[in-house]
Amino acid sequence: MSETILITGASGLLGRALVARFAAAGFQVLAQYHRHPGAPAAGVRWLAGDFSSPRSTTAFLRAQRRSLAQCAHVVHNYGPIAEKATVDVTGTDLLAAFQAQLQPALDITRFLLRAAPLRSVLFVAFEDCGRIRPFKKILGYAMAKNALLLLGRSLAAVHPQVRFSVFSPPSLAGAALLPPAARPVAPARVAERIFRIMRRCRSGCHYRFQATAGKNPPRRNTHG
Ligand SMILES: NC(=O)c1ccc[n+]([C@@H]2O[C@H](COP(=O)([O-])OP(=O)(O)OC[C@H]3O[C@@H](n4cnc5c(N)ncnc54)[C@H](OP(=O)(O)O)[C@@H]3O)[C@@H](O)[C@H]2O)c1
């Protein structure tokens, strides 16, 4: 029987590529979207969900309880970026960033640990995850994405039966916001890396994408 995977943010740039890749491999894909469901496709079920508050995330989990009960894998791909000059950042901005990046990821994971035969979880981070450096415009986003790394490592330690990974993608070709020195990579290539990681990865590892993959072996960092 084919395995079921939940992909959040599935109607976005990377999400669409992930849906296509996992569906092509024969997975039953539960594809969460907010306002723009993707095109119907074999093996793909589009599920509406709003993760803007803990209450709306809970409403999604309740409404989709039956479908999610089959879920063996999840890619937490939802993770909106918000730009604000660091000199203007407030505590409220930091809380909003943590709400967006962490609350749905943790609450959905906890739900699936209880209600589904969960075997692997992958958090989508960003290219500077695990690096301590100053940020001029995306401080809240960077802090919260780094917290995903700690979350993944810590959940891996207390749930050894589930494989937890944190994957740091490069800038995506077609993204609205790109850093000045970005070397964007096609979402389909990034989705392929995530697909392979979910097939092979060991618990608690942090993978960094390398655009030159093929010439050099991919680097794998472990952050303790
Ligand atoms: N873009 C990059 O260059 C880049 C670089 C590094 C890391 N990343 C990370 O990669 C992941 C995917 O990024 P992306 O650029 O592909 O995303 P994206 O294209 O902006 O997609 C956003 C997704 O989130 C959904 N969404 C929006 N508001 C929502 C809400 N309130 N509740 C639930 N879902 C909502 C959207 O649904 P609808 O479209 O249906 O509204 C869509 O599926 C993110 O975690 C991001 O931080 C991106």
PDBQT file of the ligand as one rigid body, heavy atoms in Angstrom, charges set to zero:
ROOT
HETATM    1  N1  LIG A 301      11.532  31.283  -1.342  1.00  0.00    +0.000 N 
HETATM    2  C1  LIG A 301      12.831  31.119  -1.016  1.00  0.00    +0.000 C 
HETATM    3  O1  LIG A 301      13.748  31.591  -1.705  1.00  0.00    +0.000 OA
HETATM    4  C2  LIG A 301      13.157  30.338   0.234  1.00  0.00    +0.000 A 
HETATM    5  C3  LIG A 301      14.495  30.263   0.639  1.00  0.00    +0.000 A 
HETATM    6  C4  LIG A 301      14.827  29.530   1.775  1.00  0.00    +0.000 A 
HETATM    7  C5  LIG A 301      13.812  28.901   2.478  1.00  0.00    +0.000 A 
HETATM    8  N2  LIG A 301      12.510  29.010   2.079  1.00  0.00    +0.000 N 
HETATM    9  C6  LIG A 301      11.486  28.328   2.863  1.00  0.00    +0.000 C 
HETATM   10  O2  LIG A 301      10.897  27.375   2.010  1.00  0.00    +0.000 OA
HETATM   11  C7  LIG A 301       9.515  27.189   2.358  1.00  0.00    +0.000 C 
HETATM   12  C8  LIG A 301       8.636  27.395   1.123  1.00  0.00    +0.000 C 
HETATM   13  O3  LIG A 301       8.837  28.719   0.655  1.00  0.00    +0.000 OA
HETATM   14  P1  LIG A 301       8.115  29.226  -0.669  1.00  0.00    +0.000 P 
HETATM   15  O4  LIG A 301       8.829  30.447  -1.102  1.00  0.00    +0.000 OA
HETATM   16  O5  LIG A 301       7.952  28.079  -1.596  1.00  0.00    +0.000 OA
HETATM   17  O6  LIG A 301       6.670  29.634  -0.080  1.00  0.00    +0.000 OA
HETATM   18  P2  LIG A 301       5.505  30.410  -0.858  1.00  0.00    +0.000 P 
HETATM   19  O7  LIG A 301       5.638  30.241  -2.330  1.00  0.00    +0.000 OA
HETATM   20  O8  LIG A 301       5.431  31.801  -0.320  1.00  0.00    +0.000 OA
HETATM   21  O9  LIG A 301       4.188  29.594  -0.404  1.00  0.00    +0.000 OA
HETATM   22  C9  LIG A 301       3.454  29.944   0.719  1.00  0.00    +0.000 C 
HETATM   23  C10 LIG A 301       2.510  28.796   1.074  1.00  0.00    +0.000 C 
HETATM   24  O10 LIG A 301       1.936  29.025   2.379  1.00  0.00    +0.000 OA
HETATM   25  C11 LIG A 301       0.503  29.000   2.243  1.00  0.00    +0.000 C 
HETATM   26  N3  LIG A 301      -0.083  29.952   3.197  1.00  0.00    +0.000 N 
HETATM   27  C12 LIG A 301      -0.073  31.311   3.116  1.00  0.00    +0.000 A 
HETATM   28  N4  LIG A 301      -0.700  31.829   4.191  1.00  0.00    +0.000 NA
HETATM   29  C13 LIG A 301      -1.117  30.790   4.943  1.00  0.00    +0.000 A 
HETATM   30  C14 LIG A 301      -1.841  30.670   6.166  1.00  0.00    +0.000 A 
HETATM   31  N5  LIG A 301      -2.273  31.742   6.855  1.00  0.00    +0.000 N 
HETATM   32  N6  LIG A 301      -2.079  29.434   6.664  1.00  0.00    +0.000 NA
HETATM   33  C15 LIG A 301      -1.655  28.323   5.986  1.00  0.00    +0.000 A 
HETATM   34  N7  LIG A 301      -0.982  28.374   4.828  1.00  0.00    +0.000 NA
HETATM   35  C16 LIG A 301      -0.725  29.589   4.301  1.00  0.00    +0.000 A 
HETATM   36  C17 LIG A 301       0.237  29.397   0.816  1.00  0.00    +0.000 C 
HETATM   37  O11 LIG A 301      -1.082  28.947   0.487  1.00  0.00    +0.000 OA
HETATM   38  P3  LIG A 301      -1.985  29.720  -0.642  1.00  0.00    +0.000 P 
HETATM   39  O12 LIG A 301      -1.077  30.016  -1.772  1.00  0.00    +0.000 OA
HETATM   40  O13 LIG A 301      -3.044  28.698  -0.950  1.00  0.00    +0.000 OA
HETATM   41  O14 LIG A 301      -2.542  30.951  -0.007  1.00  0.00    +0.000 OA
HETATM   42  C18 LIG A 301       1.354  28.640   0.109  1.00  0.00    +0.000 C 
HETATM   43  O15 LIG A 301       1.016  27.271  -0.004  1.00  0.00    +0.000 OA
HETATM   44  C19 LIG A 301       9.236  28.168   3.491  1.00  0.00    +0.000 C 
HETATM   45  O16 LIG A 301       9.387  27.512   4.730  1.00  0.00    +0.000 OA
HETATM   46  C20 LIG A 301      10.329  29.202   3.326  1.00  0.00    +0.000 C 
HETATM   47  O17 LIG A 301      10.621  29.886   4.538  1.00  0.00    +0.000 OA
HETATM   48  C21 LIG A 301      12.160  29.711   0.979  1.00  0.00    +0.000 A 
ENDROOT
TORSDOF 0
